[in-house]
Amino acid sequence: MDISLADVLIHIDENLSPEQRAVVEQQLRGVEGVVSVHNPDDRPHLTIVEYRPDRTNAQALLEGVRGRGVTAELVGL
């Protein structure tokens, strides 16, 4: 069984505290189809999400972040 995966880069405009970043990461990990979330400490404005496009899409991931009151946009990969 082949599973197709996609990556998207989400740019977060604000300076979030480590706690706020953790909440955003947790929210993204809770989306069905999300395989991994990476938000490096040395680039806190960038979040890379790997996901299954048959389960969710980049726009839904972005809306999930924005739903937390965070200003963000898709950069893409």
C-alpha positions in Angstrom: 0.0 0.0 0.0 1.5 3.3 -1.1 0.8 6.4 1.0 1.2 9.7 -0.7 2.7 12.5 1.5 2.9 16.2 1.0 4.8 19.0 2.9 3.8 22.5 3.5 5.7 25.4 5.1 3.6 27.7 7.3 5.1 31.1 8.2 3.9 32.5 11.5 4.1 36.3 11.6 4.1 36.8 15.3 6.7 36.1 18.0 5.1 33.3 19.8 6.3 32.1 23.2 7.5 28.5 23.5 4.2 27.6 25.2 2.2 29.2 22.3 4.3 27.4 19.7 3.7 24.1 21.6 -0.1 24.7 21.4 0.0 25.4 17.7 2.1 22.2 17.2 -0.3 20.2 19.3 -3.3 21.5 17.3 -1.6 20.6 14.0 -0.7 17.1 15.2 -4.3 16.6 16.1 -5.5 17.0 12.5 -6.3 13.7 10.8 -3.7 12.9 8.2 -0.8 14.9 9.8 2.3 12.8 9.9 4.7 15.2 11.5 5.2 18.8 12.6 8.5 20.5 12.9 9.0 24.0 14.3 12.8 24.5 14.9 13.9 26.7 17.8 16.3 28.6 15.5 13.5 29.5 13.1 10.4 29.9 15.3 8.4 31.6 12.5 8.6 28.5 10.3 6.6 25.3 10.8 6.9 22.4 8.4 4.0 20.0 8.3 4.0 16.6 6.6 0.6 15.3 5.9 -1.5 12.9 3.8 -3.3 14.9 1.1 -6.0 12.2 0.9 -7.0 13.2 4.5 -6.4 16.9 4.7 -5.0 19.8 2.8 -2.6 22.8 3.2 -5.5 25.3 3.5 -7.1 23.3 6.3 -3.8 23.2 8.2 -3.4 27.0 7.7 -6.9 27.6 8.9 -6.2 25.5 12.0 -3.3 27.7 12.9 -5.3 30.9 12.2 -8.1 29.5 14.3 -5.7 29.8 17.3 -5.6 33.5 16.7 -2.2 33.4 15.0 -1.4 35.4 11.8 0.1 33.0 9.3 0.4 32.2 5.6 1.4 29.3 3.5 4.8 29.4 1.9 4.8 26.0 0.3 7.6 23.6 -0.5 
